């Protein structure tokens, strides 16, 4: 998960994997709606957080605090992925197996 965070940070072509990942984790039923919710929530969050970078850089004279904050978000996201996504994924798999 740490390397995934670093990959997202430096290499944004990984976004092509998001639709398949959403389908695998949350099931294929209404996968496009689930992906759209994920995508536009991320876009909205970025549109709120990115403008805060300029004042932070102006106050500190460096971009380092912005990168530290991004790393902190990655460290918060990794445990959340384990604690939230793992139970959701197992529940979705049980439901899909019951339908077959």
Helices and strands as residue ranges (DSSP letters): H 2-10, G 12-17, H 18-26, H 31-49, H 52-60, H 64-80, I 81-85, H 86-99
